[in-house]
Amino acid sequence: MNLKNRNLISISDYNKEEYLYILKLAEDFEKNPVQDVAKGKVVATLFFEPSTRTRLSFESAVCRMGAKVIGFSDASNSSTAKGESLADTIRTVSCYADLIVMRHPLEGAARVASEVATVPVINAGDGANQHPTQCMLDLYSIMKTQGTLDNLNIAMVGDLKYGRTVHSLVEAMSNFNTTFHLVSPESLKLPSQVKMHIKRKNLKYFQYTEIPDVMDKVDILYMTRVQRERFLDIQDYEKVKNSYVLDKSMLINCKPNMKVLHPLPRVNEIATNVDATPQAYYFQQAQNGVYVRQALIAAILGLK
């Protein structure tokens, strides 16, 4: 499997076999996280939008592989604050790094970056569009907890309209004969263009407005926060911000293998009393991000 110099902008840039190859590499990195395979390489992390887990897990992955990190965590610290175009920023940074990891608030910005960069680009989130590396670590977490990616029932809960992690995961899991259970307020339903991935594979999906309706049916409960930053009208946000709160008492009827995932950060959509339950997996999920991002960096730089 050769992924050298391949961009990862959308989860559709890779196919099912390539997902599985990355997950196999991630398993290798989990067994041995410190591998000096990228010594002499430089990775640029360009975060035009706030991030904790994605940025730090990428930088942790780079450091554990013996490479160096350059970049910024705030657009105000870059020349875009002076009016430089995104294209010019990317062309310049391409001169300094072997790989660019970028997060940007505008949908499509990562694709634009990949078209002008002279080194590979990994999309670390572009607006409400895609978050393919989060999707990869979600796949890894599902496989680790269920032993398979095939024939599972997955519930997506919360902001399905703007949630880029949900959009990427639906697209990827449509390759594995998944049954989808979509739980959201009417105003935050999964967009029709994302549902098309399910329909093209002739898979089943069901829509709900309440979490208890899916608790006894699913193997994975994928919680998401309602993202204030995606709303143009604050009143629209206020109407739906507390739509779903998962509490320990709601886990009574769940399947024995069921795990709760969340891309984090959480606000109040998972009560802290869930954290100590056997179903809670979201912090391990975050840890898995390091191994998966090590695998992606290694594959794209042609090191594995």
Rosetta silent file (secondary structure, phi, psi, omega in degrees, C-alpha in Angstrom):
SEQUENCE: MNLKNRNLISISDYNKEEYLYILKLAEDFEKNPVQDVAKGKVVATLFFEPSTRTRLSFESAVCRMGAKVIGFSDASNSSTAKGESLADTIRTVSCYADLIVMRHPLEGAARVASEVATVPVINAGDGANQHPTQCMLDLYSIMKTQGTLDNLNIAMVGDLKYGRTVHSLVEAMSNFNTTFHLVSPESLKLPSQVKMHIKRKNLKYFQYTEIPDVMDKVDILYMTRVQRERFLDIQDYEKVKNSYVLDKSMLINCKPNMKVLHPLPRVNEIATNVDATPQAYYFQQAQNGVYVRQALIAAILGLK
SCORE:     score description
SCORE:     0.000 S_00000001
   1 L     0.000  121.315 -177.042    0.000    0.000    0.000 S_00000001
   2 L  -115.984  107.490  177.682    1.612    3.262   -1.121 S_00000001
   3 L  -109.842   12.677 -175.967    0.216    6.477    0.362 S_00000001
   4 L   -59.322  132.867  178.648    3.417    8.483   -0.030 S_00000001
   5 L    64.391   16.452  178.239    2.797   12.174   -0.832 S_00000001
   6 L   -85.616  132.438  171.478   -0.993   11.663   -0.747 S_00000001
   7 L   -71.638  156.608  168.569   -3.114   14.490    0.624 S_00000001
   8 E  -129.730   93.300 -177.184   -5.877   13.712    3.119 S_00000001
   9 L  -104.527  -44.033  176.471   -8.507   16.434    2.665 S_00000001
  10 L  -124.500  152.459  178.177  -11.721   14.416    2.709 S_00000001
  11 H   -62.083  -22.314  179.115  -12.261   10.932    4.073 S_00000001
  12 H   -75.352   -7.575  176.751  -13.271   10.005    0.492 S_00000001
  13 H   -68.447  -22.472  178.383   -9.663   10.619   -0.620 S_00000001
  14 L  -114.674  152.940  178.442   -8.840    7.170    0.775 S_00000001
  15 L  -101.769  179.512 -175.395  -10.698    3.918    0.135 S_00000001
  16 H   -56.401  -44.278 -179.006  -11.735    1.126    2.476 S_00000001
  17 H   -65.035  -35.564  179.201   -8.490   -0.825    2.038 S_00000001
  18 H   -71.726  -36.128  172.492   -6.445    2.304    2.754 S_00000001
  19 H   -55.847  -50.651 -174.330   -8.429    2.984    5.947 S_00000001
  20 H   -64.330  -33.649  176.561   -7.646   -0.530    7.129 S_00000001
  21 H   -64.294  -44.892  178.524   -3.971   -0.113    6.252 S_00000001
  22 H   -62.266  -41.551 -179.411   -3.756    3.061    8.371 S_00000001
  23 H   -65.211  -34.905  176.869   -5.534    1.315   11.256 S_00000001
  24 H   -66.115  -42.489  176.493   -3.029   -1.560   11.065 S_00000001
  25 H   -63.051  -39.469  179.552   -0.145    0.933   11.229 S_00000001
  26 H   -61.592  -38.853  177.798   -1.844    2.656   14.184 S_00000001
  27 H   -60.646  -40.000  177.761   -1.959   -0.670   15.996 S_00000001
  28 H   -64.092  -42.362  179.315    1.798   -0.971   15.490 S_00000001
  29 H   -69.847  -32.435  177.058    2.355    2.534   16.897 S_00000001
  30 H   -64.256  -38.549  178.510    0.121    1.785   19.893 S_00000001
  31 H   -68.223  -32.654 -176.958    2.337   -1.193   20.744 S_00000001
  32 L  -143.463   81.154 -171.750    5.474    0.942   20.328 S_00000001
  33 L   -67.303  -28.241 -178.130    4.633    4.690   20.356 S_00000001
  34 L   -98.081  100.189  179.560    8.221    5.972   20.327 S_00000001
  35 L  -130.277  119.321 -172.533    9.685    5.162   16.909 S_00000001
  36 L   -83.423   51.286 -172.267   12.440    7.385   15.572 S_00000001
  37 L   -89.333  -12.863 -174.251   11.326    6.930   11.960 S_00000001
  38 L  -114.167   21.176 -179.023   10.857   10.615   11.040 S_00000001
  39 L   -57.526  132.941 -179.497   14.164   12.058   12.215 S_00000001
  40 L    90.990   -9.169  178.424   15.108   15.075   10.087 S_00000001
  41 L   -89.101  152.903  177.962   11.525   15.698    8.943 S_00000001
  42 E  -125.664  128.014  178.421    9.608   18.920    9.640 S_00000001
  43 E  -115.292  127.727  178.247    5.814   19.057   10.034 S_00000001
  44 E   -96.851  124.889  175.492    3.985   22.409    9.943 S_00000001
  45 E  -108.402  110.028 -176.107    0.804   22.671   12.031 S_00000001
  46 E  -109.970  103.213 -176.425   -1.239   25.658   10.846 S_00000001
  47 E  -112.330  100.527  178.465   -4.270   26.208   13.060 S_00000001
  48 L   -83.613   -0.939 -177.251   -6.406   29.150   11.938 S_00000001
  49 L  -140.654  147.221 -176.390   -9.114   27.964   14.373 S_00000001
  50 L   -58.515  146.357  177.321   -8.834   26.896   18.043 S_00000001
  51 L  -160.311  143.578  171.792   -7.928   23.298   18.829 S_00000001
  52 L  -113.871  -67.062 -174.802   -6.637   21.324   21.786 S_00000001
  53 H   -62.935  -48.119 -175.037   -6.803   17.592   21.033 S_00000001
  54 H   -63.991  -49.423 -178.062   -6.207   17.690   17.291 S_00000001
  55 H   -64.547  -48.457 -176.054   -3.263   20.067   17.406 S_00000001
  56 H   -69.644  -33.973  178.482   -1.590   18.568   20.467 S_00000001
  57 H   -70.343  -36.407  173.965   -2.100   14.964   19.350 S_00000001
  58 H   -62.672  -45.872 -177.241   -0.542   15.785   15.959 S_00000001
  59 H   -68.496  -35.025  173.966    2.371   17.509   17.657 S_00000001
  60 H   -63.488  -43.610  178.727    2.739   14.631   20.125 S_00000001
  61 H   -59.424  -45.711 -179.450    2.737   12.189   17.201 S_00000001
  62 H   -61.388  -46.267 -178.388    5.436   14.189   15.395 S_00000001
  63 H   -64.090  -40.720 -179.419    7.638   14.395   18.504 S_00000001
  64 H   -66.986  -18.630  179.987    7.301   10.674   19.265 S_00000001
  65 L   -97.070    0.988  176.267    8.497    9.954   15.716 S_00000001
  66 L    86.566    9.092  179.123   11.625   12.099   16.063 S_00000001
  67 L   -94.620  176.807  179.372   10.505   14.909   13.750 S_00000001
  68 E  -112.805  151.778  179.479   10.223   18.648   14.446 S_00000001
  69 E  -114.367  134.440  167.851    7.114   20.849   14.579 S_00000001
  70 E  -126.942  165.515  175.893    6.745   24.406   13.300 S_00000001
  71 E   139.345 -160.725 -179.153    3.583   26.471   12.926 S_00000001
  72 E  -147.736  155.642  179.979    1.030   28.470   14.864 S_00000001
  73 L  -111.247    6.045 -177.105   -2.057   27.875   16.990 S_00000001
  74 L  -150.791  122.537 -176.909   -3.674   31.258   16.383 S_00000001
  75 H   -59.844  -24.887  179.777   -4.193   32.965   13.022 S_00000001
  76 H   -67.696  -15.429  177.164   -3.480   36.330   14.638 S_00000001
  77 H   -92.182    5.451 -179.588    0.131   35.159   14.993 S_00000001
  78 L  -113.469  170.846 -178.214    0.440   34.594   11.244 S_00000001
  79 H   -72.895   -7.691  173.854    0.799   36.945    8.281 S_00000001
  80 H   -63.111  -26.490  176.627   -2.860   36.397    7.370 S_00000001
  81 H   -65.862  -19.989  178.000   -3.454   39.009   10.100 S_00000001
  82 H   -94.778   -1.396  179.317   -1.576   41.417    7.809 S_00000001
  83 L   105.852    4.227  178.713   -3.741   40.500    4.838 S_00000001
  84 L   -66.406  141.181  179.188   -1.695   37.683    3.279 S_00000001
  85 L   -73.061  156.774  176.462   -3.814   35.245    1.277 S_00000001
  86 H   -59.230  -42.696 -178.586   -4.176   31.623    2.362 S_00000001
  87 H   -58.895  -43.292 -179.888   -2.582   30.497   -0.913 S_00000001
  88 H   -67.427  -38.538  177.040    0.516   32.618   -0.307 S_00000001
  89 H   -59.540  -46.304 -177.251    0.811   31.381    3.279 S_00000001
  90 H   -66.784  -42.877  177.993    0.668   27.768    2.103 S_00000001
  91 H   -58.531  -40.996 -178.716    3.167   28.306   -0.732 S_00000001
  92 H   -67.672  -48.360 -177.633    5.581   29.863    1.755 S_00000001
  93 H   -64.501  -29.669  176.498    5.187   27.203    4.433 S_00000001
  94 H   -57.796  -26.618  179.542    5.714   24.519    1.765 S_00000001
  95 L   -73.973  -18.261 -171.244    9.297   25.811    1.535 S_00000001
  96 L  -107.977  -14.110 -170.066    9.882   25.080    5.222 S_00000001
  97 L  -134.187  160.987  176.222    8.157   21.737    5.889 S_00000001
  98 L   -93.348  -14.953 -176.766    7.782   18.196    4.550 S_00000001
  99 E  -157.886  139.651  177.609    4.082   18.016    5.503 S_00000001
 100 E  -114.982  128.652  172.264    1.371   20.572    6.356 S_00000001
 101 E  -111.063  122.666 -172.312   -1.426   19.919    8.860 S_00000001
 102 E  -132.611  135.079  168.021   -4.073   22.640    8.647 S_00000001
 103 E  -117.407  137.879 -176.624   -7.298   23.606   10.407 S_00000001
 104 E  -148.065  143.829 -177.855   -9.355   26.451    8.986 S_00000001
 105 L   -72.735  -15.885 -176.394  -12.870   27.797    9.691 S_00000001
 106 L   -93.975  129.948  175.672  -13.844   27.989    6.003 S_00000001
 107 L   -61.241  134.291  178.525  -15.231   24.967    4.191 S_00000001
 108 L    90.497   -9.296 -177.563  -13.020   24.053    1.259 S_00000001
 109 H   -62.890  -37.903 -178.858   -9.936   25.863    2.605 S_00000001
 110 H   -65.926  -37.768  178.387   -7.991   22.622    2.992 S_00000001
 111 H   -65.866  -41.385  176.407   -8.657   21.646   -0.639 S_00000001
 112 H   -58.923  -45.388 -179.861   -7.428   25.068   -1.770 S_00000001
 113 H   -59.787  -42.305 -177.544   -4.281   24.587    0.339 S_00000001
 114 H   -66.762  -26.532 -178.693   -3.617   21.172   -1.200 S_00000001
 115 H   -77.600  -22.537 -179.437   -3.854   22.643   -4.707 S_00000001
 116 H  -107.728  -16.812 -178.378   -1.108   25.215   -4.125 S_00000001
 117 L   -71.603  149.748  175.036    1.142   23.331   -1.682 S_00000001
 118 L  -102.445    3.785  174.208    4.274   21.572   -2.935 S_00000001
 119 L  -127.959  164.077 -179.368    4.159   19.131    0.011 S_00000001
 120 L   -63.824  150.055  179.792    1.285   16.896    1.202 S_00000001
 121 E  -122.440  134.186  172.095   -1.556   18.498    3.188 S_00000001
 122 E  -110.924  127.047  178.104   -3.650   16.900    5.937 S_00000001
 123 E   -80.002  116.546  177.611   -6.994   18.538    6.700 S_00000001
 124 E   -99.192   22.322  178.964   -7.384   18.922   10.479 S_00000001
 125 E   120.925  121.191  175.905  -10.906   20.328   10.036 S_00000001
 126 E  -127.303   98.298 -179.841  -12.381   22.836    7.587 S_00000001
 127 L    57.246 -136.386  179.108  -15.479   24.538    8.927 S_00000001
 128 L   -93.803   16.214 -172.223  -18.522   22.267    9.049 S_00000001
 129 L   -84.801  -79.335 -172.186  -17.207   20.220    6.142 S_00000001
 130 E  -137.738  155.914  173.877  -14.766   17.401    6.998 S_00000001
 131 L  -146.445   72.478 -169.262  -12.439   16.165    9.755 S_00000001
 132 H   -65.823  -31.355 -179.752  -10.842   13.065    8.206 S_00000001
 133 H   -74.879  -32.378  172.040   -8.172   12.358   10.844 S_00000001
 134 H   -62.389  -40.501  178.498  -10.799   12.452   13.606 S_00000001
 135 H   -60.673  -43.310  179.635  -12.742   10.003   11.475 S_00000001
 136 H   -61.379  -41.676 -179.655   -9.716    7.700   11.248 S_00000001
 137 H   -73.346  -28.568  173.421   -9.279    7.669   15.025 S_00000001
 138 H   -64.483  -43.771  177.209  -13.027    7.098   15.405 S_00000001
 139 H   -60.033  -43.221 -179.824  -12.731    4.056   13.119 S_00000001
 140 H   -63.134  -41.654  179.908   -9.799    2.828   15.167 S_00000001
 141 H   -66.471  -39.675  177.781  -11.759    3.303   18.408 S_00000001
 142 H   -64.632  -44.993 -179.629  -14.782    1.468   17.020 S_00000001
 143 H   -63.749  -40.741 -179.863  -12.606   -1.417   15.834 S_00000001
 144 H   -64.432  -37.928 -175.472  -10.785   -1.591   19.193 S_00000001
 145 H   -86.616  -27.303 -175.203  -14.034   -1.715   21.184 S_00000001
 146 H  -108.757  -13.370 -179.086  -16.124   -3.911   18.882 S_00000001
 147 L    79.312   -0.752 -178.369  -13.465   -6.114   17.284 S_00000001
 148 L  -162.717  163.977  170.073  -14.806   -5.211   13.837 S_00000001
 149 L  -109.312   -5.097 -172.970  -16.085   -2.352   11.688 S_00000001
 150 L   -92.088  143.636  168.213  -18.637   -4.511    9.892 S_00000001
 151 L    59.804   40.247 -179.500  -22.380   -4.884   10.497 S_00000001
 152 L  -103.331  157.791  170.964  -22.644   -2.492   13.449 S_00000001
 153 E  -103.213  119.558 -176.736  -25.466   -0.260   14.671 S_00000001
 154 E  -122.351  128.674  174.823  -24.193    3.275   15.268 S_00000001
 155 E  -101.282  130.054  172.648  -26.116    6.178   16.779 S_00000001
 156 E  -106.872  125.368 -171.598  -25.022    9.738   15.965 S_00000001
 157 E  -124.944  132.922  171.429  -26.411   12.204   18.503 S_00000001
 158 L   112.849 -124.115 -175.919  -26.623   16.002   18.581 S_00000001
 159 L   -87.115   89.104 -179.051  -25.449   18.410   15.920 S_00000001
 160 L   -89.285  -12.327 -179.311  -25.661   16.326   12.754 S_00000001
 161 L   -79.777  -50.528 -175.637  -26.042   19.370   10.504 S_00000001
 162 L  -100.855  -10.101 -174.057  -22.799   21.206   11.270 S_00000001
 163 L   -72.615  100.514 -176.870  -20.827   18.383   12.916 S_00000001
 164 H   -64.312  -29.337  179.112  -17.920   17.705   10.555 S_00000001
 165 H   -65.756  -38.334  177.801  -16.855   14.661   12.588 S_00000001
 166 H   -65.751  -43.903 -178.394  -20.274   13.091   11.966 S_00000001
 167 H   -59.317  -45.139 -179.755  -20.152   13.867    8.241 S_00000001
 168 H   -66.886  -41.670 -176.223  -16.778   12.159    7.833 S_00000001
 169 H   -69.158  -38.844  176.461  -17.731    9.155    9.985 S_00000001
 170 H   -60.300  -44.333 -179.344  -21.013    8.521    8.153 S_00000001
 171 H   -62.048  -45.309 -178.311  -19.139    8.565    4.848 S_00000001
 172 H   -68.697  -45.790 -175.865  -16.456    6.156    6.072 S_00000001
 173 H   -72.290  -12.099  174.342  -18.781    3.743    7.908 S_00000001
 174 L   -67.473  -12.412  176.572  -20.981    3.487    4.830 S_00000001
 175 L   -84.897   -2.450 -170.840  -18.249    1.142    3.535 S_00000001
 176 L  -125.848   29.941  175.808  -18.893   -1.357    6.345 S_00000001
 177 L    54.379   45.535 -178.418  -22.594   -2.299    6.104 S_00000001
 178 L   -84.096  146.126  167.342  -23.514   -0.033    9.012 S_00000001
 179 E  -103.370  124.489 -173.856  -27.030    0.692   10.231 S_00000001
 180 E  -101.627  135.570  176.028  -27.270    4.360   11.227 S_00000001
 181 E  -119.715  111.161 -169.520  -29.479    5.774   13.995 S_00000001
 182 E  -105.821  112.527 -175.039  -29.605    9.564   13.688 S_00000001
 183 E  -114.102  115.025 -177.995  -30.697   11.488   16.797 S_00000001
 184 L  -161.533  161.720  167.839  -31.039   15.258   16.490 S_00000001
 185 L   -64.403  157.335 -179.888  -33.376   18.232   16.789 S_00000001
 186 H   -54.356  -36.723 -175.929  -35.366   18.849   13.621 S_00000001
 187 H   -78.803   -8.567 -177.194  -33.193   21.893   12.858 S_00000001
 188 H  -124.165   32.895  179.293  -29.903   19.950   13.102 S_00000001
 189 L   -66.686  157.886  176.563  -30.680   16.885   11.001 S_00000001
 190 L   -60.775  129.003 -178.728  -27.991   15.195    8.908 S_00000001
 191 L   -61.602  149.367 -176.386  -27.726   17.066    5.574 S_00000001
 192 H   -60.634  -32.805 -179.421  -29.138   15.301    2.524 S_00000001
 193 H   -69.188  -25.440  175.858  -25.750   15.291    0.772 S_00000001
 194 H   -79.586  -38.744  176.755  -24.289   13.288    3.675 S_00000001
 195 H   -59.964  -26.249 -179.348  -27.261   10.903    3.697 S_00000001
 196 H   -59.928  -31.049  177.692  -26.476   10.191    0.040 S_00000001
 197 H   -63.845  -36.814  178.039  -23.432    8.145    1.138 S_00000001
 198 H   -69.814  -45.876 -176.123  -25.800    5.878    3.080 S_00000001
 199 H   -65.841  -37.178 -179.815  -28.329    5.668    0.262 S_00000001
 200 H   -61.709  -30.816 -179.820  -25.720    4.870   -2.407 S_00000001
 201 L   -93.662    7.193 -179.515  -24.723    1.762   -0.454 S_00000001
 202 L    55.352   39.668  179.435  -28.385    0.792    0.103 S_00000001
 203 L   -95.206  164.619 -178.482  -27.898    0.910    3.860 S_00000001
 204 L   -94.277  142.418  169.336  -30.553    1.568    6.488 S_00000001
 205 E  -141.444  148.303 -179.377  -30.885    4.720    8.551 S_00000001
 206 E  -130.163  143.690 -177.584  -33.467    5.772   11.112 S_00000001
 207 E  -114.822  139.008 -177.121  -34.131    9.252   12.490 S_00000001
 208 E  -137.649  167.844  173.530  -35.115   10.077   16.076 S_00000001
 209 L  -119.323   -3.158 -178.601  -35.451   13.075   18.342 S_00000001
 210 L  -132.671  138.804  179.947  -34.729   11.353   21.708 S_00000001
 211 H   -61.678  -45.064 -177.172  -31.691    9.385   22.961 S_00000001
 212 H   -55.508  -24.112 -178.797  -33.673    6.689   24.893 S_00000001
 213 H   -65.409  -18.546 -176.376  -35.218    5.553   21.608 S_00000001
 214 L  -114.153   -6.242 -168.059  -31.861    4.116   20.478 S_00000001
 215 L   -61.378  -32.902 -177.830  -30.199    2.942   23.717 S_00000001
 216 L   -91.404    3.486 -172.932  -31.095   -0.759   23.430 S_00000001
 217 L  -108.122  -22.023 -162.607  -30.279   -0.945   19.709 S_00000001
 218 L  -110.407  153.402  175.331  -26.762    0.364   19.210 S_00000001
 219 L   -91.614  -30.984  179.684  -23.158   -0.794   19.544 S_00000001
 220 E  -130.082  130.371  172.593  -21.733    2.745   19.426 S_00000001
 221 E  -110.801  106.999 -175.056  -23.317    5.927   20.793 S_00000001
 222 E   -99.827  100.325 -178.217  -21.470    8.821   19.132 S_00000001
 223 E   -85.721  145.983  174.341  -22.246   11.995   21.070 S_00000001
 224 L  -136.740  155.084  176.010  -21.496   15.466   19.713 S_00000001
 225 L   -87.851  153.484  171.225  -21.801   18.964   21.133 S_00000001
 226 L   -80.908  118.513 -167.432  -23.997   21.620   19.588 S_00000001
 227 L   -91.222  108.076 -178.632  -21.355   24.012   18.265 S_00000001
 228 H   -56.721  -36.744 -174.051  -22.024   27.632   19.049 S_00000001
 229 H   -68.232  -13.114 -179.652  -19.364   28.767   16.554 S_00000001
 230 H   -91.052   -8.174 -175.731  -21.330   27.307   13.610 S_00000001
 231 L   -95.603  131.513  175.585  -24.472   29.385   14.252 S_00000001
 232 L   -78.287  -32.075 -177.990  -24.981   32.766   12.627 S_00000001
 233 L  -111.876  116.152 -177.137  -27.907   33.579   14.936 S_00000001
 234 H   -61.987  -28.982  178.865  -27.241   33.136   18.669 S_00000001
 235 H   -66.807  -35.846  176.451  -30.978   32.694   19.311 S_00000001
 236 H   -63.655  -39.276  177.966  -30.998   29.621   17.071 S_00000001
 237 H   -64.566  -45.484 -177.292  -28.140   28.214   19.140 S_00000001
 238 H   -59.989  -31.836 -178.924  -29.894   28.922   22.447 S_00000001
 239 H   -66.572  -30.687 -171.100  -32.947   26.941   21.287 S_00000001
 240 H  -118.727   -2.520 -168.503  -31.002   23.702   20.762 S_00000001
 241 L   -62.175  -30.829 -179.192  -27.823   23.937   22.896 S_00000001
 242 L  -110.763   32.208 -174.927  -29.081   21.623   25.669 S_00000001
 243 L   -61.988  -38.287 -174.457  -31.096   19.271   23.469 S_00000001
 244 L  -135.002  122.864  175.015  -29.276   16.107   24.541 S_00000001
 245 L  -129.443  116.843  178.765  -27.559   15.259   27.805 S_00000001
 246 E   -84.802  125.082 -179.292  -26.430   11.665   28.348 S_00000001
 247 L  -118.325  154.082 -179.364  -26.688   10.639   32.007 S_00000001
 248 H   -52.757  -37.688 -177.515  -25.523    7.426   33.734 S_00000001
 249 H   -63.931  -19.976 -178.246  -29.142    6.428   34.420 S_00000001
 250 H   -81.928   -6.666 -176.243  -29.773    6.264   30.660 S_00000001
 251 H   -90.068   -2.069 -172.349  -27.249    3.444   30.216 S_00000001
 252 L   -57.457  -42.502 -174.330  -29.311    0.809   32.055 S_00000001
 253 L   -96.290   12.336 -175.893  -30.830   -0.796   28.952 S_00000001
 254 L   -76.744  160.547  177.133  -27.807   -0.580   26.652 S_00000001
 255 L   -65.810  149.963 -176.290  -26.180   -3.589   24.985 S_00000001
 256 L   -61.418  -27.283 -178.495  -23.238   -5.088   26.969 S_00000001
 257 L   -91.408   -1.027 -172.735  -20.750   -4.170   24.238 S_00000001
 258 L   -67.026  135.819  176.270  -22.004   -0.587   23.790 S_00000001
 259 E  -125.494  146.106  177.762  -19.424    2.208   24.019 S_00000001
 260 E   -99.256  122.288  175.435  -19.915    5.966   24.186 S_00000001
 261 E  -111.670  156.793  177.259  -17.668    7.999   21.883 S_00000001
 262 L  -159.222  130.519 -179.662  -17.313   11.777   21.642 S_00000001
 263 L   -69.484  -14.319 -179.036  -14.845   13.787   19.517 S_00000001
 264 L    61.032  152.317    4.964  -14.519   16.262   22.426 S_00000001
 265 L   -77.092  148.572  171.927  -14.567   18.892   23.762 S_00000001
 266 L   -91.411  155.163  172.840  -17.763   18.180   25.635 S_00000001
 267 L  -109.215  -79.634  175.295  -19.746   20.977   27.214 S_00000001
 268 L  -136.363   16.064 -175.616  -22.651   19.390   29.077 S_00000001
 269 L   -79.614  -12.646  169.335  -23.898   16.730   26.646 S_00000001
 270 E  -127.148  117.280  178.731  -22.298   13.910   28.668 S_00000001
 271 L   -64.838  147.720 -177.812  -22.746   14.115   32.435 S_00000001
 272 H   -65.418  -18.090  178.225  -19.543   13.492   34.402 S_00000001
 273 H   -72.492   -7.837  174.636  -21.213   10.535   36.140 S_00000001
 274 H   -80.685  -24.850 -170.592  -20.855    8.637   32.843 S_00000001
 275 L   -55.751  -36.788 -175.870  -17.046    8.924   32.948 S_00000001
 276 L   -91.046    3.890 -179.237  -16.497    6.006   35.351 S_00000001
 277 L   -82.645  158.116  177.744  -18.917    3.635   33.598 S_00000001
 278 L   -63.986  -19.848 -178.051  -17.738    0.712   31.428 S_00000001
 279 L   -78.278  -25.515 -175.200  -19.460    2.374   28.463 S_00000001
 280 E   -69.459  125.828 -179.942  -17.341    5.549   28.530 S_00000001
 281 L  -134.671    4.224 -168.647  -14.554    5.417   25.945 S_00000001
 282 H   -68.993  -29.770  178.413  -14.064    9.052   24.879 S_00000001
 283 H   -77.228  -36.710  171.804  -10.796    9.717   26.702 S_00000001
 284 H   -63.194  -36.985  176.481   -9.235    6.509   25.325 S_00000001
 285 H   -57.092  -45.255  177.856  -10.606    7.652   21.959 S_00000001
 286 H   -62.436  -39.470  178.345   -8.620   10.890   22.308 S_00000001
 287 H   -64.460  -36.791  178.358   -5.486    8.901   23.169 S_00000001
 288 H   -59.879  -23.615  179.800   -5.993    6.787   20.051 S_00000001
 289 H   -59.356  -33.710  179.119   -5.604   10.007   18.062 S_00000001
 290 H   -64.737  -47.716 -176.440   -1.852    9.994   18.639 S_00000001
 291 H   -65.319  -40.858 -179.068   -1.380    6.485   17.216 S_00000001
 292 H   -68.098  -39.161 -179.794   -3.603    7.118   14.204 S_00000001
 293 H   -73.074  -31.099  170.821   -1.894   10.418   13.407 S_00000001
 294 H   -61.175  -44.665 -179.258    1.509    8.746   13.748 S_00000001
 295 H   -61.516  -44.216  179.830    0.302    6.165   11.236 S_00000001
 296 H   -64.380  -45.025  179.428   -0.916    8.832    8.800 S_00000001
 297 H   -61.263  -45.410 -179.414    2.290   10.865    9.039 S_00000001
 298 H   -61.430  -43.406 -178.102    4.406    7.742    8.529 S_00000001
 299 H   -69.204  -44.026 -175.698    2.379    6.602    5.516 S_00000001
 300 H   -71.652  -31.498  176.544    2.182   10.030    3.827 S_00000001
 301 L   -85.354    0.301  177.006    5.898   10.714    4.318 S_00000001
 302 L    72.379   28.377 -177.048    6.683    7.249    2.933 S_00000001
 303 L   -92.885  -15.277 -179.492    8.282    6.072    6.167 S_00000001
 304 L  -137.157    0.000    0.000    6.171    2.902    6.545 S_00000001
